[in-house]
Amino acid sequence: MINTKRIRKPRDFSPDARSKRFERFICALFTLYMCALYVVNEIAGYVAIAEALLIVFMVFAFMYIVNGRKLVIGPGIVFIAAFAAFCYLSAIWAFNAQAALAKAKTVTLILIACIFINSFFAVSGRIDSFVKAMLAAGLVLTVFLLIYYGPVAFIRRTIDGERLGEEIANQNSIGMYAAYTVVICFYYAILKNKKAFYFVSLLPMLTVAGSGSRKALLICVLGFLFMFLFKPRKGGDIRGILKLLIGLCAAALVLSLLMSLPIFGTVSSRMSSLLKIFTDSDSVDNSTYLRMLMIKGGWQYFLLHPFTGIGIGNSQYVAASIVGRETYLHNNFIELLASTGIFGFLIYYMPYAYVTGAFIKRLKKHEPLCILALCLVTISVFMDVAQVSYYSKFSYITLIFAFLALRDAKLKEKAASDASTAASEAGASASAGKDCAAENLGDAETASKSPV
């Protein structure tokens, strides 16, 4: 009797197969860390989970790096190290040296984590797994919120204008994590032509609406416009411009319809109060008014200490003198100018300028991963107007991703160039061989016709 059972293929234990399985395992660890970063990193008592997962990832990444005997220290790591060094240096002239050293230590710990993240993904080349990890983390965040509140209560509280996430973490952070997930969905839907991700984006969009975060909504809008603007188009320039204009009009229509829905009521009202800064500054809400005061106060301190600032982590004293409590200045540009002066400000934003300039030069190549990286970096810098990010793990992870995407694009370009050169040389060699063979054949025929 013939055995119809499926014959199981023997497992491959070759060094290459084992290395690939180890890489997938480390990518899974990184995904778990990103999920913890999104979900529990700001919950008191649960931060240790995210830290433990990061340590486990770094241990296995270290094993992988040692096995490959290659530690990649790219320009992104050098820039972050320079900023960390300046943070330590600022403790010399800081109002409070201990506060400066505490923030410098935070940046240094992030730097160490970035070294392992950068080295592993640079050596393994699994940049797509990096993107999938960020996507998975955002989806897990939304599922976690739906389970925590319950689907019915989630929708009801959102429609009633109650901002979700206060019991878990900062609502703006939750909203922004979800918004970046929406942008990655747009990346797959628009640049990768996987239309199903339009429907996937609806899940994190619920979190954006529930968070009531103005910054999160802006990220979604800017992400969509960015992807649509730089999407490769067939046809002439006029046709491409017409498609762009139609797309922008459609996006504006969809946005206005969303803002009219009850589920986006909280975001809509908060966005209106934000726009009043430019139209009617006397009628802004209290939150916006306090932010305006802190920004003005931080600028005054920068003018008093323009070159070195008052020391990293010391902006809390600026806020205390203005609003009566120690907090950050809600604007990364002003925060850095007041704390580190123009020197620290330039050191921090130098890698952003470096990688943005490199990506702009490559826009005509229409490389999807580079377009996504440029989009995330551009949005991150734009959002710094309303957030403080210089000690945010996510900001540095995004920056490292951008440098990895740039490195990957350059390596692929070099490999293609080398392959083309090798093919040309092989063709020239083959042509020369044919000429030589023909010449030898001619000599042989001549010799055969010659009288003996």
N, C-alpha and C positions, 0 to 999 in steps of 0.2 A: 504493500500500500504506500502510495506516495505521500510524504509528509508535506502538507500544505501550509504549515506554520511558517511565519515570516522568519527568515534566518537573520539573527541579530549580527550586525556588523561589528567586528572586534574593535575595541577602543584603541585609538591611536595614542601610543606612549612615546612618540618621537619627541625630541627636544623642542621642535617648533610647535607641535600640538600642545605640549604641556605649557609652553610660554603663553600661547594664546588663551588657554583656559585660565591661567593665572591673571592675565590682563583683564579678562571678563570679570573675574572675581573682585579685582581691585576697583574696576568701574562700578560694580554693584555696591561696594563699600562707599564709594564717593557719592553714589545716588542716595544711599541711606543717610549719609551726612548732610546732603543738601536738603533732604526731607526734614531732618531734625532742625536744620538751620531755619527753614521756613516756618515750621510748626511750633517747636518747643524752645527755641533759642532765647526767647524773651520771657518765658514762664518761670517764675521763681521756683526753685526746687527741681526744675527739669533741665536747666541749662547744662548740667553735668552729662546728660545723655548725648547732646550734640558734641560736647567736648570729648567724651569718651570715643564716640564714633570717629571724630577727626583724628584722634591719637591712633586708633586702630588702623585707619586708612594710611596715616603717615608711616606706621611700622611696616606694613606690607609694601607700601610704595618704596620705602627705604630698601627692603629686601630685593625688590625688583630692580631698583637702580644699581645696587651693589652687584647683583648678578650680571647686569648688563655693563657694569663698570663705566657708567656714563652719567655724570651729573650736569644737567643743562642749566647754565646761569645766563639767561638771555637779558636783553636790555630792560625788560619790564622789571625783573628782579633787582637790577642795578639801580633803577630809578626809585623803587620802593625803599631799598636800603639807604639811599642817599637821604630820603625824607626822614626815615627813622633816626639816622645819625643827627640830622638837624634838630629833631625833636629833643634828643638828649642834650644837645648843645644849648638849646633854649632854656634849659633849667638854670643855666648860669645867671641869666638876667631876668628870670621869671619872677612875678609877684610872689608866687608860691612854688618853690622848687619841687616839693613833693607831688603837687598836682601835675606838674610838667613831666616828672619822671614816671608817674603812673600812666599817663597817656602815651609816653614814649615806649613803655613796656608793652602796652596794648598793641601798638603799631609793630613792634618787634616780633611779638608772638604771631601776628597775622603774616608778617614777612616769612617766618619759618614755615608756616603752613603753605604759603604761596610757593616756596622753593620746592617742596615735595609735589604739589599739584602741577607746577610748571614742568618739572623734570619728568614725572611719570607720563603725562600726556604728550610731551615733546618726543620722548623716546618711543612710546608705544604708537603714537600717531593716531590715537582714537579720539579725535576732536569731535566727531559726531556723537560719541558717547557722552561727552561733556554737555552738549546741547540737550541730549535726551535726559540727562540727569536733572538739568534745570526745569525741563518740561514736566518730568515726573513729579518733582518736588512741588510745583505749583498745583498740579492736579490733586496730589495727596492733601495739600493744604485745604483745598475746597471740599474734598470728601470728608476731611476731619471736621470742618465747620458744620457741614450738613448733618453729620452724626452727632456732634456736640449739641447743636440746637434742635435737631430734628428738621426734616425737610419743610414741614408745614410752618413751624415756628420761624424757621429761617426766612421763608418768603414773607410771612406775615409781618415780622419785625422790620424787614427791609422796606416793605410797602408803607408801614406806619412811620417810617423816618427814624427808626432807632438804629444807631450805628453798631454794627456787629464787631465782636472781637475784643471789646474792652476787658472782658473777664480773662482773656487769654494773653493778649499782647497789645502793642500799640496798633491802633486801627490803621494808621497811615502805612505802617510797615506791612501789615497783612494785605492791604489794598495794592501796594506797590509790587509785592511779590506776585500777586495774582495778575497784575497788569503786565509784568514782564513775561509771564506765562502766556498771556494773550498775544503778545508780540511774537513769541516763538511759534505759536500756532499760525500766525499770519505768515511767518517765514516758510513754514512747510506748505501752507495753502497757496501762497502767491509765488514764491521763488522755486519751490520744489514741485509745484503743480499737484499737490495732494489735497484736493478740494474737501475731503472729509474733515480736515482740521478746522474748517470754518465752524462746523458743528461742535467739535471738541472745544473750541474757544468759548462757547457759550457757558461752559462749566465755570472756568475762572472769572468770566464776566459777571457771574452772579456774585462772586466774592467782591469784585470791584464795586458793584452797586451797593452791596451790604456794608462795605467799609465806610462809605460816604467820603472817601478820599478824593480831593480835587486833583492831587498829583497823579493818582492812579488812572483817572479818566484821561488826563492829558497824555500819559504814557501810551495808553491804548490808541488814542487818535494819532499821535505822532508816529507810533510804530506802523500803523496801517498806511499812513501817507508816505512814510519812508520806503516801505516795501513796494508800494504801488509805483512810486516815482522812479525807482531804480530797477524795476522789473524789465528784463530784456524784451524788446518789442520787435516784431516783424513789420516791414513796411517802411515808408519814408518818414522823414522828420515831421511833416505836416500831419500825417496820420497819427503818429505817436503823440504829438501835442494835443490833437483832438481827443484821443483816448484819455490822456492825462486830465484834460479839462472836464470831460464827462465823469471820470472817476472822482475828481475833487467835488464836483457838484453832487454826485451820488452820496459821497461820504458826508457832506454837509447836511444833506437831506436825512440820511439815516441817523446822524448825530442829533439833529433837532427832534426827530421822532422819538429817539431814546430818551431825551431830556423831558419829553412830555409825558412819559410813562410814570406811573406812581412809584415803581420800583427804583427809579433813578431820581426820585424827588429830593432826597437828602443831598446827593451830589450836585444836583441842579441849583438848589438854594445856596449851597456853599460856594459853588462856582460863581454865582451872581454876586455874592459878597466880595469875592476875590476881584472881579472885574471893576467893582466900585472904587478900587484903589486908583484907577486911571480916569474914572469919570466923576466920582463924588466921594472923595476921601473922608468927608465928614460923616458919612452914613455907613461906614464899614462895620463889620461885627467886631466884638471885643478881641477875639483871637487874632484877627488880621491887624487890628490896631496895635496890639502889644508887639507883634512881629515887626511892624513898621518902626516902633520905638526902639526895639533892640537893634535893628539894622542901622538906624541913625546913630545910636550910641556906639556900636562897634566901629562905625566909620570914623567917629570922632577920636576914638582911642587909636585907630590906625594912623590918623593924621598926627597924633602926638608921638607915636613910635613907628614911623613909616618903614624902617629897614628891618628890624628884628622883632617887632611886636612886643607883647607883654608876657610871652611864654606860652607854649602849647598847653591846653587844658585850663588856662586861666581866664577864659572868656566868661566863666561863671560869675566872676566878680563884676564884669561889665553888666551882665543881666541883673545881678542883685542890686546894683546901684540904680537901675532903671525901673524894674518891675517888682523889686522887693523879694526876689527868690533866686537862688542859684540854679541856672539852667544854661543850655546852649543857645546860640543866637539865631537858630532856625534858618541860617543862610551860610552855606559852606564857604562862599567867597569872602564874606565879611568875617566869618569865624577865623579863617586862616589869616586874613590881612591883619586883624586885630591881635591874634595870638602869635603869629610867626613873621609878620611884616611881609614886605614884597619879596624877600629872599625865600622864605618858606613857601609862600604862595606860588612862586615860579617853579620851585623844586617839585612841589606836589603835582602841578598841572603840566609839567614838561612831558611826562609819558603820554598823557592824553593828546597833547599837540603832536607828538612824534608819531603815534600810531594813526591818528586821524589824517595827518598829511600823507602817510604811506598808503592808507586805504583810498584816499581821494585820487591818487595817481593810478590806482588799479581799477577804478570804477568802470572804465571802458571794457575791461575784461569780463565783466558780469559774473563774478565769482560769488555764488550765493552765501557761502560761509563768511566771506569778507564783508559782504553787504550787511549781514546780520550783526557781525561784530561792530562795524561802523555805526549801525543803528543803535545798539545797546550803549556804546560809549558816548555817542552824541546825546542821547536821551539822558544818560547819567549826569553828564556835565550840565545839561539844560535844567535838570531837576535840582541841581545844587543851589539854585536860586531860593528854593524853599525847603532845604534839608541840610543837615550836617553829615557828611559822609566820610570824612578823613579817617575815622576809626571804625567804619562799617566793613565787616567781613565780606558782605555781598559785593560792595563796590570794588574791592581789590580782586575778588574772584572774577568779576566781569572784566576788569582790566587785564588780568592774566589770560583770560579766554581770548581777548582781542589780540594780544601778542602771539598766542598759540596759533590763532587763525592766520595771522600774517606770516608766521614762520612756515606753516603748512603750505600756504599758497606759493611762497618762494621756493620751497623744496620741490613741489610738484612742477613748477615752471622750470627749475633747473634740470629735473629728471627728464622732462619732455625735450628740453634743449639738448641734453646729452644724448638722448635716444635719436634725435634728428641728426645730430652730428655723426653719431656712430653709423646710422643708416647711409648717410652721404658718403662717409669714408668707405663703407662696405661696397656701395655702388661703384665708387671710383676704383676701388681695388679690383672688383669683378670686371669692370670695363678694361682696366689695364691688363688683366689676365687674358681676356679675350683677344686684345690687340697682340699680346705677346704670343698667344697660341696661333693666331692667324699668321704672324710673321714667321714663326717656326715652321708652320705648314708650307708657307711659300718657299722657304729655304729648302725644305725637303723635296718639294716638287722640282725645283730648279736643279737640285743635286741629282735627282732621278733621271732628268732629261740630258744631263751632261754625259758626253762619251767617256767610256772607261779607258 
